Amino acid sequence: MNPELPVPIVNADSLPYWEGAKEKRLMIRRCRACSVTHFLPRHLCPACWSEDLEWIQSSGRGIVHSFTVIRRAPMEAYRKQVPYVVALVDLEEGPRMMANILGADALETRIGDAVTVCYEERAEGSVVVQFQRSTA
């Protein structure tokens, strides 16, 4: 648990995403009108602007599209975390999302690495979706 790190700010559009994270499920949106899956949670489909959206559970598997190593803490709460990896992950279902890569081998992250979802507990019972390098 990382109680010193910031907790998510939840709104009506993202509430099911954060509730899923607490249940260790990565939830993403799919448009019923055009079948496009997307991330970040939002009220309208970014492809066709339909409001007919549903929540689906992602497999939690993806590929690192790009990454950077943060070596300077952006705020005091992250000072103990540096260096750490922030990556763009292409999920199996199509959307791309940004998250940290956690684990002892996180600094070995490379473009094209397979990753799987993991969950980081924070204060106030909140849970943040993160990823770890996959050994499979």
C-alpha angles and dihedrals in degrees: 000000000000104000093166094062121090119270123231121268106231124206133176093270094050102037096099090049092054093042088053091051090054087054091048093251124127106221123195134175126254125190114231091202100055103008094235114148118213147178135226101061110250141158097246133045108255090214104049104004093239119154090209098104134149135194117242131180115248121222086238091231125121149142127251107250095180139338146185134204114233109214099166120058112241089209137007094263090065097049093100091048100060128142096042137149126244114190142182105229124198105214120217088245092058110259122114119222137179121234142139122270108229132192141073091288097045093114088059090065116136135181108273095029116143112238137185130207121262131172131236117205117217136177124301091032093290123147127202124206112237135159139233130201111268120234094196 
